[in-house]
């Protein structure tokens, strides 16, 4: 299996599938979100779930397990008050309280390596429960655009 990028701090590898899926989301707009997970046995960061264009933020939140850590990227489309269509990509580090301590530490130390491999992320979020990554949080981050949700 070809590896795209090694994360020096943890020895984890980001698979080519991760980068390819992200580029498809970013440039071709064929995905709304991507959820990534770490396979500890193979030491790989892999794609766990890909959300189609018909899926939204609620489907992303529902796809994150209540007791396991994950990473996710979400392509958020909005319209500014000047009627300009914009898109911003959010990186979410999901680390629920119910997950194992070892897993939380592994995801925390591997986060920056994955972010470097996925070029073009605009905003970074850390969440331990759904309220920390809700639409309100995204709206606050995008406040400078004075947007109206699409």
DSSP file (Angstrom, degrees, kcal/mol; ACC not computed):
  #  RESIDUE AA STRUCTURE BP1 BP2  ACC     N-H-->O    O-->H-N    N-H-->O    O-->H-N    TCO  KAPPA ALPHA  PHI   PSI    X-CA   Y-CA   Z-CA
    1    1 A X              0   0    0      0, 0.0     2,-0.2     0, 0.0     0, 0.0   0.000 360.0 360.0 360.0 129.9    0.0    0.0    0.0
    2    2 A X        -     0   0    0      1,-0.0    14,-1.0     2,-0.0     2,-0.4  -0.523 360.0-148.2 -74.7 137.9    1.4    3.4   -1.0
    3    3 A X  E     -A   15   0A   0     -2,-0.2    12,-0.2    12,-0.2     3,-0.1  -0.886  10.4-166.5-109.1 138.6    1.9    5.8    1.9
    4    4 A X  E     +     0   0A   0     10,-2.1     2,-0.3    -2,-0.4    11,-0.2   0.846  68.7   0.8 -91.8 -37.6    1.5    9.6    1.3
    5    5 A X  E     -A   14   0A   0      9,-1.2     9,-3.0     2,-0.0     2,-0.5  -0.960  58.6-141.6-160.3 128.8    2.9   11.1    4.4
    6    6 A X  E     -A   13   0A   0     -2,-0.3     2,-0.8     7,-0.2     7,-0.2  -0.830  17.6-137.0 -97.7 133.1    4.5    9.9    7.6
    7    7 A X  E >>> -A   12   0A   0      5,-3.7     4,-2.3    -2,-0.5     3,-0.6  -0.795  14.5-157.7 -88.6 110.7    3.7   11.7   10.9
    8    8 A X  T 345S+     0   0    0     -2,-0.8    -1,-0.2     1,-0.2   102,-0.1   0.821  82.7  57.5 -61.6 -36.3    7.0   12.0   12.6
    9    9 A X  T 345S+     0   0    0      1,-0.2    -1,-0.2   100,-0.2   101,-0.1   0.837 124.8  16.6 -69.9 -32.2    5.7   12.4   16.2
   10   10 A X  T <45S-     0   0    0     -3,-0.6    -2,-0.2     2,-0.1    -1,-0.2   0.522  96.1-119.8-118.4  -8.2    3.7    9.2   16.3
   11   11 A X  T  <5 +     0   0    0     -4,-2.3     2,-0.2     1,-0.3    -3,-0.2   0.628  64.0 144.9  76.2  12.5    5.0    7.1   13.4
   12   12 A X  E   < -A    7   0A   0     -5,-0.6    -5,-3.7    32,-0.1     2,-0.4  -0.520  40.5-140.9 -81.8 152.0    1.6    7.0   11.9
   13   13 A X  E     -Ab   6  44A   0     30,-2.2    32,-3.4    -7,-0.2     2,-0.6  -0.925   3.8-140.3-114.4 139.7    1.2    7.1    8.1
   14   14 A X  E     -Ab   5  45A   0     -9,-3.0   -10,-2.1    -2,-0.4    -9,-1.2  -0.883  28.8-130.6 -94.9 122.9   -1.5    9.0    6.2
   15   15 A X  E >>  -A    3   0A   0     30,-1.9     4,-1.3    -2,-0.6     3,-0.6  -0.283  15.2-116.7 -72.8 158.7   -2.7    6.8    3.3
   16   16 A X  H 3> S+     0   0    0    -14,-1.0     4,-2.9     1,-0.2     5,-0.2   0.831 114.4  65.6 -60.8 -32.5   -3.0    8.1   -0.3
   17   17 A X  H 3> S+     0   0    0      1,-0.2     4,-2.6     2,-0.2    -1,-0.2   0.865  98.1  53.8 -59.1 -36.8   -6.8    7.5    0.0
   18   18 A X  H <> S+     0   0    0     -3,-0.6     4,-2.1    27,-0.3    -1,-0.2   0.951 113.1  41.1 -62.3 -50.0   -7.0   10.2    2.7
   19   19 A X  H  X S+     0   0    0     -4,-1.3     4,-2.5     2,-0.2    -2,-0.2   0.898 115.7  50.4 -67.3 -40.3   -5.3   12.8    0.5
   20   20 A X  H  X S+     0   0    0     -4,-2.9     4,-2.3     2,-0.2    -2,-0.2   0.933 111.6  47.5 -63.9 -46.4   -7.2   11.7   -2.7
   21   21 A X  H  X S+     0   0    0     -4,-2.6     4,-2.0    -5,-0.2    -1,-0.2   0.903 112.4  50.5 -61.8 -40.8  -10.6   11.9   -1.0
   22   22 A X  H  X S+     0   0    0     -4,-2.1     4,-2.8    -5,-0.2    -2,-0.2   0.919 110.2  48.8 -64.0 -43.8   -9.7   15.3    0.5
   23   23 A X  H  X>S+     0   0    0     -4,-2.5     4,-2.9     1,-0.2     5,-0.8   0.877 109.6  52.8 -65.0 -36.7   -8.7   16.7   -2.9
   24   24 A X  I  X>S+     0   0    0     -4,-2.3     6,-1.3     2,-0.2     5,-0.9   0.896 112.6  45.3 -63.0 -39.5  -11.9   15.3   -4.4
   25   25 A X  I  <5S+     0   0    0     -4,-2.0     4,-0.3     4,-0.2    -2,-0.2   0.922 118.3  42.9 -67.4 -44.1  -13.8   17.2   -1.7
   26   26 A X  I  <5S+     0   0    0     -4,-2.8    -2,-0.2    -5,-0.1    -3,-0.2   0.932 130.7  17.6 -71.1 -47.9  -11.8   20.4   -2.1
   27   27 A X  I  <5S+     0   0    0     -4,-2.9    -3,-0.2    -5,-0.2    -2,-0.1   0.864 132.6  35.4 -98.3 -41.2  -11.6   20.7   -5.8
   28   28 A X  I  <<S-     0   0    0     -5,-0.8    -3,-0.2    -4,-0.7    -4,-0.1   0.633  88.8-140.6 -91.2 -14.1  -14.2   18.5   -7.4
   29   29 A X      < +     0   0    0     -5,-0.9    -4,-0.2    -4,-0.3    -3,-0.1   0.881  57.9 133.4  56.6  42.8  -16.9   19.0   -4.7
   30   30 A X        +     0   0    0     -6,-1.3    23,-0.5    22,-0.1     2,-0.3   0.571  62.5  47.9 -97.2 -11.3  -18.0   15.4   -4.8
   31   31 A X        -     0   0    0     -7,-0.2    21,-0.2    21,-0.2     3,-0.1  -0.947  56.9-161.4-126.6 149.0  -18.0   14.9   -1.0
   32   32 A X  S    S-     0   0    0     19,-3.2    43,-2.8     1,-0.4     2,-0.3   0.777  79.7  -3.0 -93.7 -35.9  -19.5   17.1    1.7
   33   33 A X  E     -CD  51  74A   0     18,-1.0    18,-3.0    41,-0.2     2,-0.4  -0.981  55.9-152.0-151.6 162.4  -17.4   15.6    4.5
   34   34 A X  E     -CD  50  73A   0     39,-2.1    39,-2.3    -2,-0.3     2,-0.5  -0.998   8.5-155.3-137.1 134.7  -14.8   12.9    5.3
   35   35 A X  E     -CD  49  72A   0     14,-3.1    13,-3.4    -2,-0.4    14,-1.6  -0.942  14.1-164.0-110.3 131.6  -14.2   11.1    8.6
   36   36 A X  E     -CD  47  71A   0     35,-3.3    35,-2.2    -2,-0.5     2,-0.3  -0.842   5.5-172.1-114.2 150.2  -10.8    9.6    9.3
   37   37 A X  E     -C   46   0A   0      9,-2.4     9,-2.9    -2,-0.3     2,-0.5  -0.960  23.1-120.9-137.5 159.4   -9.7    7.0   11.8
   38   38 A X  E     -C   45   0A   0     -2,-0.3     2,-0.9    31,-0.2     7,-0.2  -0.879  14.2-152.2-100.3 126.2   -6.4    5.6   13.0
   39   39 A X  E  >> -C   44   0A   0      5,-3.1     4,-1.6    -2,-0.5     5,-1.4  -0.863   9.3-166.3 -94.9 104.0   -5.8    1.9   12.7
   40   40 A X  T  45S+     0   0    0     -2,-0.9    -1,-0.2     1,-0.2     5,-0.0   0.838  81.9  57.0 -63.2 -34.5   -3.4    1.2   15.6
   41   41 A X  T  45S+     0   0    0      1,-0.2    -1,-0.2    -3,-0.1    -2,-0.0   0.926 119.9  27.7 -64.9 -45.2   -2.5   -2.2   14.3
   42   42 A X  T  45S-     0   0    0     -3,-0.2    -1,-0.2     2,-0.1    -2,-0.2   0.534 102.2-128.4 -94.1  -6.7   -1.3   -1.1   10.9
   43   43 A X  T  <5 +     0   0    0     -4,-1.6   -30,-2.2     1,-0.2     2,-0.4   0.882  62.8 135.5  60.1  41.9   -0.3    2.4   12.1
   44   44 A X  E   < -bC  13  39A   0     -5,-1.4    -5,-3.1   -32,-0.2     2,-0.6  -0.929  56.3-139.2-121.5 143.4   -2.3    4.0    9.3
   45   45 A X  E     +bC  14  38A   0    -32,-3.4   -30,-1.9    -2,-0.4   -27,-0.3  -0.917  40.0 177.0 -94.1 121.6   -4.7    7.0    9.2
   46   46 A X  E     - C   0  37A   0     -9,-2.9    -9,-2.4    -2,-0.6     2,-0.5  -0.765  36.8 -92.9-124.8 167.1   -7.5    5.8    6.9
   47   47 A X  E     + C   0  36A   0     -2,-0.3   -11,-0.3   -11,-0.2     3,-0.1  -0.706  35.7 178.1 -80.5 125.7  -10.8    7.0    5.5
   48   48 A X  E     -     0   0A   0    -13,-3.4     2,-0.3    -2,-0.5   -12,-0.2   0.830  65.6  -3.5 -94.7 -42.5  -13.7    5.8    7.8
   49   49 A X  E     - C   0  35A   0    -14,-1.6   -14,-3.1     2,-0.0     2,-0.5  -0.991  54.5-154.1-154.5 144.2  -16.7    7.5    6.0
   50   50 A X  E     - C   0  34A   0     -2,-0.3     2,-0.5   -16,-0.2   -16,-0.2  -0.989  16.2-145.5-121.8 127.4  -17.3    9.8    3.1
   51   51 A X  E     - C   0  33A   0    -18,-3.0   -19,-3.2    -2,-0.5   -18,-1.0  -0.808  16.6-134.0 -95.8 128.2  -20.4   11.9    3.0
   52   52 A X    >   -     0   0    0     -2,-0.5     3,-1.5   -21,-0.2   -21,-0.2  -0.089  32.2 -93.9 -70.6 174.5  -22.0   12.6   -0.3
   53   53 A X  T 3  S+     0   0    0    -23,-0.5   -22,-0.1     1,-0.3    -1,-0.1   0.796 123.8  58.9 -62.4 -29.3  -23.2   16.0   -1.5
   54   54 A X  T 3  S+     0   0    0      2,-0.0    -1,-0.3     0, 0.0     2,-0.2   0.618  92.3  85.4 -75.9 -12.0  -26.7   15.3   -0.3
   55   55 A X    <   -     0   0    0     -3,-1.5     2,-0.1     1,-0.1    -4,-0.0  -0.623  61.7-169.6 -92.3 151.4  -25.5   14.8    3.2
   56   56 A X     >  -     0   0    0     -2,-0.2     4,-1.7    20,-0.0     3,-0.2  -0.413  43.1 -68.2-124.2-162.1  -25.0   17.7    5.6
   57   57 A X  H  > S+     0   0    0      1,-0.2     4,-2.5     2,-0.2     5,-0.2   0.823 125.2  58.2 -65.2 -33.4  -23.6   18.7    9.0
   58   58 A X  H  > S+     0   0    0      1,-0.2     4,-2.1     2,-0.2    -1,-0.2   0.891 106.0  49.6 -64.5 -38.7  -26.1   16.6   10.9
   59   59 A X  H  > S+     0   0    0     -3,-0.2     4,-1.3     2,-0.2    -1,-0.2   0.869 109.8  51.8 -67.8 -36.2  -25.0   13.5    9.1
   60   60 A X  H >X S+     0   0    0     -4,-1.7     4,-0.6     2,-0.2     3,-0.6   0.959 110.7  47.2 -62.3 -50.0  -21.4   14.2    9.9
   61   61 A X  H >< S+     0   0    0     -4,-2.5     3,-0.9     1,-0.2    -2,-0.2   0.879 111.7  51.5 -59.9 -38.8  -22.2   14.7   13.6
   62   62 A X  H 3< S+     0   0    0     -4,-2.1    -1,-0.2     1,-0.2    -2,-0.2   0.759 103.9  58.6 -70.2 -24.6  -24.2   11.4   13.5
   63   63 A X  H << S+     0   0    0     -4,-1.3     2,-0.5    -3,-0.6    -1,-0.2   0.571  83.8  94.1 -83.9  -8.1  -21.3    9.5   11.9
   64   64 A X  S << S-     0   0    0     -3,-0.9     5,-0.1    -4,-0.6     6,-0.0  -0.748  81.9-122.3 -85.8 124.3  -18.9   10.3   14.8
   65   65 A X        -     0   0    0     -2,-0.5     3,-0.5     1,-0.1    31,-0.2  -0.327   8.1-133.3 -68.5 146.7  -18.9    7.5   17.4
   66   66 A X  S    S+     0   0    0      1,-0.2    32,-0.5    32,-0.1    -1,-0.1   0.637 102.6  30.1 -73.9 -13.1  -19.8    8.4   21.0
   67   67 A X  S    S+     0   0    0     31,-0.1    33,-0.4    30,-0.1     2,-0.4   0.241 108.8  69.4-133.0  15.0  -16.9    6.4   22.4
   68   68 A X  S    S-     0   0    0     -3,-0.5    28,-0.3    31,-0.2     2,-0.1  -0.988  74.7-118.9-133.9 144.5  -14.1    6.5   19.8
   69   69 A X        +     0   0    0     -2,-0.4     2,-0.3    26,-0.1   -31,-0.2  -0.454  37.4 165.9 -77.4 153.3  -11.9    9.4   18.5
   70   70 A X  E     - E   0  94A   0     24,-2.1    24,-2.6    -2,-0.1     2,-0.3  -0.961  30.4-130.6-154.2 166.3  -11.9   10.5   14.9
   71   71 A X  E     -DE  36  93A   0    -35,-2.2   -35,-3.3    -2,-0.3     2,-0.3  -0.913  28.4-177.5-115.0 151.7  -10.8   13.3   12.6
   72   72 A X  E     -DE  35  92A   0     20,-2.2    20,-3.5    -2,-0.3     2,-0.4  -0.995  18.3-156.1-146.7 151.3  -13.2   14.9   10.2
   73   73 A X  E     -DE  34  91A   0    -39,-2.3   -39,-2.1    -2,-0.3     2,-0.4  -0.990  14.0-167.6-124.7 140.5  -13.2   17.5    7.5
   74   74 A X  E     -DE  33  90A   0     16,-2.2    16,-2.7    -2,-0.4     2,-0.8  -0.994  16.3-144.6-132.6 128.8  -16.4   19.3    6.5
   75   75 A X  E     - E   0  89A   0    -43,-2.8     2,-0.6    -2,-0.4    14,-0.2  -0.828  22.4-164.0 -94.5 106.1  -16.9   21.6    3.4
   76   76 A X  E     - E   0  88A   0     12,-2.9    12,-2.3    -2,-0.8     2,-0.4  -0.829   1.7-162.3 -99.9 116.6  -19.2   24.3    4.6
   77   77 A X  E     + E   0  87A   0     -2,-0.6    73,-0.8    10,-0.2     2,-0.3  -0.771  19.8 157.9 -96.0 140.4  -20.9   26.4    1.8
   78   78 A X  E     -FE 149  86A   0      8,-2.4     8,-3.1    -2,-0.4     2,-0.4  -0.961  35.4-124.6-153.3 168.9  -22.5   29.7    2.6
   79   79 A X  E     -FE 148  85A   0     69,-2.3    69,-3.6    -2,-0.3     6,-0.2  -0.981  25.5-135.4-121.5 129.8  -23.5   33.0    1.0
   80   80 A X  E >   -F  147   0A   0      4,-2.5     3,-1.9    -2,-0.4    67,-0.2  -0.231  31.6-102.3 -75.7 170.7  -22.3   36.3    2.3
   81   81 A X  T 3  S+     0   0    0     65,-1.0    -1,-0.1    64,-0.7    66,-0.1   0.728 125.2  62.0 -66.5 -19.7  -24.5   39.4    2.8
   82   82 A X  T 3  S-     0   0    0      2,-0.1    -1,-0.3    64,-0.1    65,-0.1   0.309 122.0-110.7 -85.0   9.2  -23.0   40.6   -0.5
   83   83 A X    <   +     0   0    0     -3,-1.9     2,-0.5     1,-0.2    -2,-0.1   0.813  69.7 145.7  65.9  34.6  -24.6   37.6   -2.2
   84   84 A X        -     0   0    0      0, 0.0    -4,-2.5     0, 0.0     2,-0.4  -0.881  48.7-128.2-101.9 131.2  -21.2   35.9   -2.8
   85   85 A X  E     +E   79   0A   0     -2,-0.5     2,-0.3    -6,-0.2    -6,-0.2  -0.650  35.5 176.4 -78.7 131.3  -21.0   32.1   -2.6
   86   86 A X  E     -E   78   0A   0     -8,-3.1    -8,-2.4    -2,-0.4     2,-0.3  -0.894  17.9-160.1-132.0 161.0  -18.1   31.0   -0.4
   87   87 A X  E     -E   77   0A   0     -2,-0.3     2,-0.4   -10,-0.2   -10,-0.2  -0.987   7.3-175.9-143.7 132.9  -16.8   27.7    0.9
   88   88 A X  E     -E   76   0A   0    -12,-2.3   -12,-2.9    -2,-0.3     2,-0.5  -0.987  19.2-136.5-130.7 141.3  -14.6   27.0    3.9
   89   89 A X  E     -E   75   0A   0     -2,-0.4    33,-2.1    31,-0.3    34,-1.9  -0.860  17.0-159.0-103.1 126.8  -13.2   23.7    5.1
   90   90 A X  E     -Eg  74 123A   0    -16,-2.7   -16,-2.2    -2,-0.5     2,-0.5  -0.862   5.5-152.0-104.6 134.9  -13.3   22.8    8.8
   91   91 A X  E     -Eg  73 124A   0     32,-3.0    34,-2.9    -2,-0.4     2,-0.5  -0.933  15.8-165.5-103.7 126.7  -11.0   20.3   10.4
   92   92 A X  E     -Eg  72 125A   0    -20,-3.5   -20,-2.2    -2,-0.5     2,-0.8  -0.959  13.7-159.2-119.3 124.1  -12.6   18.6   13.5
   93   93 A X  E     -Eg  71 126A   0     32,-2.8    34,-2.6    -2,-0.5     2,-0.6  -0.897  17.6-159.9 -98.9 107.4  -10.6   16.6   16.0
   94   94 A X  E     +Eg  70 127A   0    -24,-2.6   -24,-2.1    -2,-0.8     2,-0.2  -0.802  24.2 158.9 -95.5 117.2  -13.3   14.5   17.7
   95   95 A X        -     0   0    0     32,-3.0   -26,-0.1    -2,-0.6   -29,-0.1  -0.678  23.3-160.4-138.9  79.3  -12.2   13.2   21.1
   96   96 A X    >   -     0   0    0    -28,-0.3     3,-1.7   -31,-0.2    33,-0.2  -0.218  27.3-118.1 -66.9 153.6  -15.3   12.2   23.2
   97   97 A X  T 3  S+     0   0    0     31,-1.0    -1,-0.1     1,-0.3   -30,-0.1   0.793 111.6  60.5 -59.0 -30.7  -15.1   11.9   27.0
   98   98 A X  T 3  S+     0   0    0    -32,-0.5    -1,-0.3    30,-0.2   -31,-0.1   0.544  84.2 101.7 -78.6  -6.8  -16.0    8.2   26.8
   99   99 A X  S <  S-     0   0    0     -3,-1.7   -31,-0.2   -33,-0.1     2,-0.0  -0.354  84.8 -89.3 -77.6 161.0  -13.0    7.3   24.7
  100  100 A X     >  -     0   0    0    -33,-0.4     4,-2.2     1,-0.1     5,-0.2  -0.341  28.1-125.6 -68.5 148.3   -9.9    5.6   26.1
  101  101 A X  H  > S+     0   0    0      1,-0.2     4,-2.4     2,-0.2     5,-0.2   0.909 111.2  53.4 -60.5 -44.4   -7.1    7.8   27.4
  102  102 A X  H  > S+     0   0    0      1,-0.2     4,-2.3     2,-0.2    -1,-0.2   0.904 109.4  48.8 -58.5 -42.3   -4.5    6.0   25.2
  103  103 A X  H  > S+     0   0    0      2,-0.2     4,-2.5     1,-0.2     5,-0.2   0.908 109.4  51.9 -65.4 -42.6   -6.7    6.7   22.1
  104  104 A X  H  X S+     0   0    0     -4,-2.2     4,-2.3     1,-0.2    -2,-0.2   0.911 111.3  47.7 -59.8 -42.7   -7.1   10.4   23.1
  105  105 A X  H  X S+     0   0    0     -4,-2.4     4,-2.3     2,-0.2    -2,-0.2   0.906 111.1  50.7 -66.1 -41.8   -3.4   10.8   23.4
  106  106 A X  H  X S+     0   0    0     -4,-2.3     4,-1.2     1,-0.2    -2,-0.2   0.926 113.5  44.6 -62.0 -46.0   -2.7    9.0   20.1
  107  107 A X  H  X S+     0   0    0     -4,-2.5     4,-1.0     1,-0.2    -1,-0.2   0.883 112.2  52.6 -67.2 -38.4   -5.2   11.2   18.2
  108  108 A X  H  < S+     0   0    0     -4,-2.3     4,-0.4    -5,-0.2     3,-0.3   0.906 112.5  44.0 -64.7 -41.2   -3.9   14.4   19.9
  109  109 A X  H  < S+     0   0    0     -4,-2.3     4,-0.2     1,-0.2    -1,-0.2   0.701 116.1  47.7 -78.4 -18.1   -0.3   13.7   18.9
  110  110 A X  H  X S+     0   0    0     -4,-1.2     4,-1.6    -5,-0.2     3,-0.2   0.569  87.8  89.4 -95.1 -10.9   -1.2   12.7   15.4
  111  111 A X  H  X S+     0   0    0     -4,-1.0     4,-2.4    -3,-0.3     3,-0.2   0.903  84.2  49.0 -57.4 -50.8   -3.4   15.6   14.6
  112  112 A X  H  > S+     0   0    0     -4,-0.4     4,-2.3     1,-0.2    -1,-0.2   0.850 107.3  56.1 -63.6 -34.7   -0.9   18.1   13.2
  113  113 A X  H  > S+     0   0    0     -4,-0.2     4,-1.5    -3,-0.2    -1,-0.2   0.913 109.8  45.2 -63.0 -42.5    0.6   15.5   10.8
  114  114 A X  H  X S+     0   0    0     -4,-1.6     4,-1.6     2,-0.2    -2,-0.2   0.915 110.9  53.8 -67.0 -42.4   -2.8   14.8    9.2
  115  115 A X  H  < S+     0   0    0     -4,-2.4     6,-0.2     1,-0.2    -2,-0.2   0.891 108.1  50.2 -59.2 -39.9   -3.5   18.5    9.0
  116  116 A X  H  < S+     0   0    0     -4,-2.3    -1,-0.2     1,-0.2    -2,-0.2   0.855 109.0  52.0 -66.6 -33.7   -0.2   19.1    7.1
  117  117 A X  H  < S+     0   0    0     -4,-1.5     2,-1.0     1,-0.2    -1,-0.2   0.791 103.6  62.0 -72.5 -27.6   -1.0   16.3    4.7
  118  118 A X  S >< S-     0   0    0     -4,-1.6     3,-0.6    -5,-0.1     2,-0.3  -0.782  80.8-162.3-101.7  90.4   -4.4   17.8    4.0
  119  119 A X  T 3   +     0   0    0     -2,-1.0    -3,-0.1     1,-0.2    -2,-0.0  -0.557  64.3  42.3 -79.1 132.1   -3.6   21.2    2.4
  120  120 A X  T 3   +     0   0    0     -2,-0.3     2,-0.4     1,-0.3   -31,-0.3   0.603  65.3 148.7 112.7  16.8   -6.3   23.8    2.3
  121  121 A X    <   -     0   0    0     -3,-0.6    -1,-0.3    -6,-0.2   -31,-0.2  -0.686  23.6-172.0 -82.7 133.3   -8.0   23.6    5.7
  122  122 A X        +     0   0    0    -33,-2.1     2,-0.3    -2,-0.4   -32,-0.2   0.854  63.7  25.8 -93.6 -40.0   -9.4   27.0    6.8
  123  123 A X  E     -g   90   0A   0    -34,-1.9   -32,-3.0     2,-0.0     2,-0.4  -0.953  61.5-150.3-133.3 147.4  -10.5   26.4   10.4
  124  124 A X  E     -g   91   0A   0     -2,-0.3     2,-0.4   -34,-0.2   -32,-0.2  -0.950  16.1-177.4-118.5 133.6   -9.6   23.9   13.2
  125  125 A X  E     -g   92   0A   0    -34,-2.9   -32,-2.8    -2,-0.4     2,-0.4  -0.983  14.6-157.6-132.5 144.0  -12.0   22.7   15.9
  126  126 A X  E     -g   93   0A   0     -2,-0.4     2,-0.4   -34,-0.2   -32,-0.2  -0.984  20.2-179.4-117.0 129.7  -11.6   20.4   18.9
  127  127 A X  E     +g   94   0A   0    -34,-2.6   -32,-3.0    -2,-0.4     3,-0.1  -0.994  28.5 173.9-136.7 138.0  -14.7   18.7   20.2
  128  128 A X  S    S+     0   0    0     -2,-0.4   -31,-1.0     1,-0.3     2,-0.3   0.503  83.3  16.4-112.0 -13.4  -15.5   16.3   23.1
  129  129 A X  S >  S-     0   0    0    -33,-0.2     3,-1.8   -32,-0.1     4,-0.3  -0.967  89.5 -97.6-151.1 163.0  -19.2   16.4   22.6
  130  130 A X  G >  S+     0   0    0     -2,-0.3     3,-1.3     1,-0.3     4,-0.1   0.755 116.0  64.0 -57.1 -28.0  -21.6   17.5   19.8
  131  131 A X  G >  S+     0   0    0      1,-0.3     3,-0.8     2,-0.2    -1,-0.3   0.787  95.6  59.7 -68.8 -24.6  -22.3   20.9   21.4
  132  132 A X  G <  S+     0   0    0     -3,-1.8    -1,-0.3     1,-0.2    -2,-0.2   0.545 114.2  35.3 -79.7  -6.4  -18.6   21.9   20.9
  133  133 A X  G <  S+     0   0    0     -3,-1.3    -1,-0.2    -4,-0.3    -2,-0.2   0.099  90.7 130.7-130.4  22.0  -18.9   21.4   17.2
  134  134 A X  S X> S-     0   0    0     -3,-0.8     4,-1.5     1,-0.1     3,-0.6  -0.074  76.5 -93.7 -72.4 174.9  -22.4   22.6   16.5
  135  135 A X  H 3> S+     0   0    0      1,-0.2     4,-2.8     2,-0.2     5,-0.2   0.807 123.1  63.9 -60.6 -30.8  -23.6   25.0   13.9
  136  136 A X  H 3> S+     0   0    0      2,-0.2     4,-2.2     1,-0.2    -1,-0.2   0.918 101.9  49.4 -59.4 -42.9  -23.3   27.8   16.4
  137  137 A X  H <> S+     0   0    0     -3,-0.6     4,-1.9     2,-0.2    -1,-0.2   0.907 112.1  47.8 -63.8 -42.4  -19.5   27.3   16.7
  138  138 A X  H  X S+     0   0    0     -4,-1.5     4,-1.9     1,-0.2    -2,-0.2   0.916 109.9  53.2 -64.2 -42.7  -19.2   27.3   12.9
  139  139 A X  H  < S+     0   0    0     -4,-2.8     4,-0.3     1,-0.2    -2,-0.2   0.894 107.7  50.8 -60.3 -40.2  -21.3   30.5   12.7
  140  140 A X  H >< S+     0   0    0     -4,-2.2     3,-1.1     1,-0.2     4,-0.3   0.911 109.6  50.6 -63.4 -42.2  -19.0   32.2   15.2
  141  141 A X  H 3< S+     0   0    0     -4,-1.9     3,-0.4     1,-0.2    -1,-0.2   0.844 115.5  42.4 -64.0 -33.6  -15.9   31.2   13.2
  142  142 A X  T >< S+     0   0    0     -4,-1.9     3,-2.4     1,-0.2     5,-0.4   0.334  80.5 111.1 -95.0   7.2  -17.5   32.6   10.0
  143  143 A X  G X   +     0   0    0     -3,-1.1     3,-1.7    -4,-0.3    -1,-0.2   0.805  67.5  65.2 -53.3 -34.5  -18.9   35.7   11.6
  144  144 A X  G 3  S+     0   0    0     -3,-0.4    -1,-0.3     1,-0.3    -2,-0.1   0.715  98.2  55.0 -65.2 -18.4  -16.4   38.0    9.7
  145  145 A X  G <  S-     0   0    0     -3,-2.4   -64,-0.7   -65,-0.0    -1,-0.3   0.554  97.9-140.1 -89.4  -7.1  -18.1   37.0    6.5
  146  146 A X    <   -     0   0    0     -3,-1.7   -65,-1.0    -4,-0.4    -3,-0.1   0.951  41.8-176.8  45.9  59.2  -21.5   38.1    7.7
  147  147 A X  E     -F   80   0A   0     -5,-0.4     2,-0.4   -67,-0.2   -67,-0.3  -0.329  35.5-146.4 -91.2 165.4  -23.0   35.1    6.0
  148  148 A X  E     -F   79   0A   0    -69,-3.6   -69,-2.3    -3,-0.1   -65,-0.0  -1.000  37.5-110.4-123.2 127.7  -26.3   33.6    5.5
  149  149 A X  E      F   78   0A   0     -2,-0.4   -71,-0.2   -71,-0.2   -10,-0.0  -0.293 360.0 360.0 -61.9 140.9  -26.4   29.8    5.4
  150  150 A X              0   0    0    -73,-0.8    -1,-0.2     0, 0.0   -72,-0.1   0.439 360.0 360.0 -75.2 360.0  -27.1   28.3    2.0
